[in-house]
Amino acid sequence: MASASKKAAPVGGDPMSIRNIIAPLIAIIVGMFMVILDGTAMNVAMPGLMKDFNSSMSIVQWTITGYALAQAAVIPLAGWMSDRFGAKQIFLFSIIMFTLGSGLCALATTAEQLIVFRVIQGLGGGMVAPIAMAFTFRLSPPGKQGAVMGMIGIPMLLAPALGPVVAGWLVDYVSWHWIFIINLPIGVVAVIVGLRTLPTVDRKRVPTLDFLGMIFAPLAFAMLAYGVSSAGGGEGGAGSGWTSPEALTGMIVGGIALIIFIIVELSRKEPLLELRVFKSGNFTRGIILQWIVQIALFGTLFLVPIFLQIAKGYSAFDTGLILLPQALAAGIFMPIGGKLFDRFGARPVVIAGLTIVTIAGFILSQISADTTLLTLMIPLAMLGAGMGLSMMPLNTHIMQSAPKELVSRVTSLTAAAQQVMTSFAIAGLSTILASRMEHYGTTNPGPNVVYSSYGDTFFILASISIIGAIAALLLRRPKQELGANPDDKPEVSMMMGH
């Protein structure tokens, strides 16, 4: 079967060329953009939902928390399911499920209904990103992996920044229902384009599903995300503290489940998530650095919108517009970072990107009541550029550091860990910000309390970026060299439309 696939006559040229993968990439990018955009768009809709449903923040907050937990629960299953049933089939099924969930959300008449429908959305959307990353890596021509991965990285940085803009406009001028309604045509387009253009990746002979892994992986990652989110408030920002019953329950249950999961997986010949890949020092260094970058990235995406609305008094829509330079810079520098990765490897590109992020963080740490809008937008654009340069080269480096046959499992592993690290970043920074507010409110009360508190928190983010830049010095080019023999690529049967 593999041999037949390899010898299949290409249609219109080399099936692994950039030209022939543009159409499949469009389907992947549209699907990813829709899912990621929706994840951040809900933040600005919270006040409207509370008013329409006559519900408290503690209840409506679950429309965000439930979505995040559903995603964390299914991410570990993405690799096994794509190996077992085919990456194309599972990717399209996930998009369909997300789109149906969006339609149900638009029809919700109570907060409880919306929470349930958001969980359905999350169950579909959770598998989209890891499968899309593995799919794209398989399709990338030898020597062009960085450039291609940079293209699909665009929605990963653009969508979180554009989410508040789109949602702010819809909430202010139409209604919150349209946050979900706009997903319907986008989802239909993504499915139709995917059916016609996505190639069929050969399925692998996989063992029976690891049931213990299937139980403990979702439990561990979902509960850890819930516990840490409860401590700092998750994406809504209203935390209950690290010693609250919710936070302690989530972290204790999640921690125990994670330990059991690790023991189970290391004892299996064919585990749900291949943890033995951590034996590779190159992979381990890469993923730890990725966690540092994740904290800096999502910490910034969390802090800046809140600062603009609380300290500066901007509306949700205006805040989204102010963040546009950051989004545009990320979109411009993402493919540049990919091309530089193909030429120089991850280390110099990641160091350069994190250096820019560090400088931007230090500039933001100097904010005051006199800081002008232009002075604020320049470091925001620098943040976008730095993240654009460093994010996808690091992701590609991690996948190249793993055995080729484990690529789909690696993206599930890294995505699940990122979900927890994102929650950790938001919760940790919420706690730091609150403690600095209390400190300045006690020792130096006055109008500058907010600015000083945010300045200290941005300084900590800049310091984290410095640690990342130093850690990037340890990166080494994987043995799987760029420009390897095309025959070494994973099997891809280019039977379009099947």
Secondary structure, DSSP 8 states (H G I E B T S, - for coil): -HHHHHH---SSS-TTSHHHHHHHHHHHHHHHHHHHHHHHHGGGGHHHHHHHHT--HHHHTHHHHHHHHHHHHHGGGHHHHHHHH-HHHHHHHHHHHHHHHHHHHHH--SHHHHHHHHHHHHHHHTTHHHHHHHHHHHHS-TT-HHHHHHHHHHHHHHHHHHHHHHHHHHHHHS-TTHHHHTHHHHHHHHHHHHHHH--EE------S--HHHHHHHHHHHHHHHHHHHHHHTTTTT----TTSHHHHHHHHHHHHHHHHHHHHHHT-SS-SS-GGGGGSHHHHHHHHHHHHHHHHHHHHHHHHHHHHHHTS---HHHHHHHTHHHHHHHHHHHHHHHHHHHHH-HHHHHHHHHHHHHHHHHHHTT--TT--HHHHHHHHHHHHHHHHHHHHHHHHHHHHHS-GGGHHHHHHHHHHHHHHHHHHHHHHHHHHHHHHHHHHHHHS-STTHHHHHHHHHHHHHHHHHHHHHHHGGG----SS-TT--GGGS--EE--TT-
